[in-house]
């Protein structure tokens, strides 16, 4: 007779994978909703918001801020510039550096633009105790490190 017992509960790894799939699906749905509301893709909206937050800024700085590769940011900037939402210009001190800034049309496009999270989610998040928000942010960073590219090893866990 075997002494094999049945699993005591759901497999945490399987639960994590299901949750990541649900997050990806929710982001996809929200991204389509944002595109319908604003006429902007999520990457375009993120780049516009980054330029607004950082001011007249280099492509490299936007790339770091939005966690997108520089070639992806350049492609997004091309589309935004074609729509008249940003202007790009070369630095006067170093001609290799290209800066971007919002146009009045770009500013107008951001007025009332929704965020990635729905307003109700933001209210719920704001209502959590700071320790719980910090723990949630740490858990999401860990998941991001687990599913992100393997070019860099994930940072060690915080003590």
Secondary structure as UniProt FT lines:
FT   HELIX           12..38
FT   HELIX           42..54
FT   STRAND          57..58
FT   HELIX           59..66
FT   HELIX           70..82
FT   TURN            83..84
FT   STRAND          86..90
FT   TURN            95..96
FT   STRAND          98..102
FT   HELIX           104..110
FT   TURN            111..112
FT   HELIX           119..127
FT   HELIX           130..147
FT   TURN            150..151
//
